[in-house]
Amino acid sequence: MKLRRRKTVPIDADLADALRGQREAFVEKFGREPGPEDPLFFDPDCDTPRPLHHDKVQGEMVEAMVAAGIDPRLIYAFRRTGLLVSEENLDRLSSRDLREWRAAIEEYDRLQGKSH
């Protein structure tokens, strides 16, 4: 029998509210409480609980970033790495993730013929 390790992660009030909203949306959509095998973030277009598809999530994120006027360099780096980097989370990134993110920014600049 394989034991699953549990990890406790502290969350702030905003994240707690978002998680409550996800649970409420799940109950409204499927008529029951989510179980341990149900996805936290589910596809609202499916009749059974299924995880959101990565490409769909990324596409919606990019649309929101463009609409918000986010720097295209940051959008490119997000698409290449899947990372949203800010001053608030910079110290939580691994050195490898940070290198990959910075490399994506540099790649964008090269492709655009720019240097920053």
C-alpha positions as CSV (number, residue, x, y, z in Angstrom):
1,M,0.0,0.0,0.0
2,K,1.4,3.3,-1.0
3,L,1.0,6.1,1.5
4,R,0.2,9.6,0.2
5,R,2.1,12.4,1.8
6,R,0.1,15.4,2.8
7,K,1.4,18.8,2.5
8,T,0.1,21.9,4.2
9,V,0.3,25.2,2.5
10,P,-0.7,28.4,4.1
11,I,-3.2,30.5,2.1
12,D,-4.3,34.0,2.4
13,A,-7.9,35.3,2.6
14,D,-8.1,36.0,-1.1
15,L,-7.1,32.5,-2.0
16,A,-9.5,31.0,0.6
17,D,-12.3,33.0,-1.0
18,A,-11.4,31.8,-4.5
19,L,-11.3,28.2,-3.3
20,R,-14.7,28.6,-1.6
21,G,-16.0,30.0,-4.9
22,Q,-14.6,27.0,-6.8
23,R,-16.4,24.6,-4.4
24,E,-19.7,26.5,-4.7
25,A,-19.4,26.5,-8.5
26,F,-18.7,22.7,-8.4
27,V,-21.8,22.1,-6.2
28,E,-24.0,24.3,-8.5
29,K,-22.7,22.5,-11.6
30,F,-22.7,18.9,-10.5
31,G,-25.3,18.9,-7.6
32,R,-22.9,17.5,-5.0
33,E,-19.8,18.3,-2.9
34,P,-16.5,17.6,-4.7
35,G,-14.8,14.4,-3.7
36,P,-11.0,13.7,-3.2
37,E,-10.7,12.6,-6.9
38,D,-12.5,15.6,-8.4
39,P,-10.5,18.4,-9.9
40,L,-10.2,21.6,-8.0
41,F,-10.4,23.6,-11.3
42,F,-12.9,21.9,-13.5
43,D,-14.1,22.4,-17.1
44,P,-17.5,24.1,-16.8
45,D,-18.4,23.0,-20.3
46,C,-18.3,19.2,-19.4
47,D,-21.2,17.3,-17.9
48,T,-18.9,15.3,-15.6
49,P,-16.0,16.7,-13.5
50,R,-13.0,17.0,-15.7
51,P,-9.9,19.1,-15.2
52,L,-9.5,22.2,-17.3
53,H,-7.4,21.6,-20.3
54,H,-4.0,23.3,-20.2
55,D,-4.4,24.9,-23.7
56,K,-7.8,26.3,-22.8
57,V,-6.6,27.8,-19.5
58,Q,-3.5,29.2,-21.1
59,G,-5.5,30.8,-23.9
60,E,-7.9,32.4,-21.5
61,M,-5.0,33.7,-19.4
62,V,-3.3,35.2,-22.5
63,E,-6.6,36.9,-23.5
64,A,-7.0,38.4,-20.0
65,M,-3.3,39.5,-20.0
66,V,-3.7,41.2,-23.4
67,A,-7.0,42.9,-22.3
68,A,-5.3,44.1,-19.2
69,G,-2.5,45.7,-21.2
70,I,0.3,43.4,-19.9
71,D,3.7,43.9,-21.5
72,P,3.9,41.5,-24.5
73,R,7.3,40.4,-23.3
74,L,5.7,39.0,-20.1
75,I,2.9,37.4,-22.1
76,Y,5.5,35.7,-24.3
77,A,7.4,34.5,-21.3
78,F,4.2,33.1,-19.7
79,R,3.4,31.2,-22.9
80,R,6.9,29.8,-23.1
81,T,7.2,28.8,-19.4
82,G,3.8,28.8,-17.8
83,L,5.1,31.2,-15.2
84,L,3.5,34.4,-14.0
85,V,6.4,36.3,-12.4
86,S,6.0,39.3,-10.3
87,E,7.8,41.1,-7.5
88,E,5.4,39.3,-5.0
89,N,6.4,35.8,-6.1
90,L,10.0,36.3,-7.4
91,D,11.6,34.9,-4.3
92,R,9.5,31.8,-4.5
93,L,10.7,30.7,-7.9
94,S,13.5,28.1,-8.3
95,S,16.7,29.3,-9.9
96,R,15.9,27.0,-12.8
97,D,12.4,28.5,-13.3
98,L,13.8,32.0,-13.1
99,R,16.5,31.3,-15.7
100,E,13.9,29.8,-18.1
101,W,11.7,32.8,-17.6
102,R,14.5,35.3,-18.2
103,A,15.6,33.3,-21.2
104,A,12.1,33.6,-22.7
105,I,12.2,37.4,-22.2
106,E,15.5,37.5,-23.9
107,E,14.2,35.3,-26.7
108,Y,11.3,37.7,-27.2
109,D,13.6,40.6,-27.4
110,R,15.8,38.9,-30.0
111,L,12.8,38.0,-32.1
112,Q,11.6,41.6,-31.9
113,G,15.0,42.9,-32.7
114,K,15.2,44.7,-29.3
115,S,17.5,44.8,-26.4
116,H,16.6,45.8,-22.9
